[in-house]
Amino acid sequence: MTSKMISIREEVYRNLKKLKGANESFSEVIERLLASQKKEPLKYFNMAKNLPSEILDEFEDTVFEGKKKDALGSNKRFSELWGD
């Protein structure tokens, strides 16, 4: 398994440390947090409870992909403005 070093603010580190279980690595904490976000959008839509699971899954996947593209675009723009 390869690893990468990242820089995070002290406050973020403290928050991650609070979320970390006794036998859990920081990578596992981050994976758990990312996984929990994938299926969250629909919990706010009561009207979605009657839709077939295939439609709900497709909607959630679309929302997740949109978030990912937005994050990648933000990272690219940040690098263009202030990167190497």
C-alpha positions as CSV (number, residue, x, y, z in Angstrom):
1,M,0.0,0.0,0.0
2,T,1.3,3.4,-0.9
3,S,0.8,6.5,1.1
4,K,0.7,10.2,0.5
5,M,1.5,13.0,2.9
6,I,-1.1,15.8,3.0
7,S,-1.2,19.1,5.0
8,I,-4.2,20.0,7.0
9,R,-4.9,22.7,9.4
10,E,-4.5,22.0,13.1
11,E,-8.2,22.5,13.7
12,V,-9.1,19.9,11.0
13,Y,-6.6,17.4,12.6
14,R,-8.2,17.9,16.0
15,N,-11.7,17.3,14.6
16,L,-10.5,14.1,12.7
17,K,-8.9,12.9,15.9
18,K,-12.2,13.3,17.8
19,L,-13.9,11.3,15.1
20,K,-11.3,8.5,15.0
21,G,-12.1,5.3,16.7
22,A,-9.6,3.5,19.1
23,N,-8.4,1.1,16.4
24,E,-9.1,3.2,13.4
25,S,-6.5,5.0,11.2
26,F,-6.9,8.5,9.9
27,S,-7.3,7.0,6.4
28,E,-10.2,4.9,7.7
29,V,-11.8,7.9,9.3
30,I,-11.6,9.8,6.0
31,E,-12.9,6.8,4.0
32,R,-15.8,6.5,6.4
33,L,-16.7,10.2,6.2
34,L,-16.5,10.1,2.4
35,A,-18.6,6.9,2.2
36,S,-21.3,8.4,4.4
37,Q,-21.6,11.4,2.2
38,K,-22.3,9.4,-0.9
39,K,-25.8,8.3,0.1
40,E,-27.0,11.4,2.1
41,P,-28.6,13.8,-0.4
42,L,-32.0,12.0,-0.4
43,K,-32.5,12.0,3.4
44,Y,-33.7,15.6,3.0
45,F,-36.3,14.8,0.4
46,N,-39.5,13.2,1.8
47,M,-41.0,13.0,-1.6
48,A,-38.2,10.6,-2.7
49,K,-39.3,7.9,-0.2
50,N,-41.9,6.5,-2.7
51,L,-39.5,6.3,-5.7
52,P,-38.1,3.0,-6.9
53,S,-34.6,2.2,-5.5
54,E,-33.1,2.3,-9.0
55,I,-34.1,5.9,-9.5
56,L,-32.9,6.8,-6.0
57,D,-29.5,5.2,-6.6
58,E,-29.1,6.9,-10.0
59,F,-30.1,10.3,-8.4
60,E,-27.6,9.8,-5.6
61,D,-24.8,8.8,-8.0
62,T,-25.5,11.8,-10.1
63,V,-25.3,14.1,-7.1
64,F,-22.1,12.5,-5.9
65,E,-20.5,12.8,-9.3
66,G,-21.5,16.4,-9.4
67,K,-19.9,17.0,-6.1
68,K,-16.7,15.3,-7.2
69,K,-16.5,17.3,-10.5
70,D,-17.1,20.5,-8.6
71,A,-14.3,19.6,-6.2
72,L,-11.9,18.7,-9.0
73,G,-12.8,22.0,-10.8
74,S,-12.1,24.0,-7.6
75,N,-8.8,22.2,-7.1
76,K,-7.8,22.9,-10.7
77,R,-8.7,26.6,-10.4
78,F,-6.9,26.9,-7.1
79,S,-3.8,25.4,-8.7
80,E,-4.1,27.8,-11.7
81,L,-4.3,30.8,-9.4
82,W,-1.9,29.9,-6.5
83,G,-0.3,26.6,-7.4
84,D,3.2,25.6,-8.5
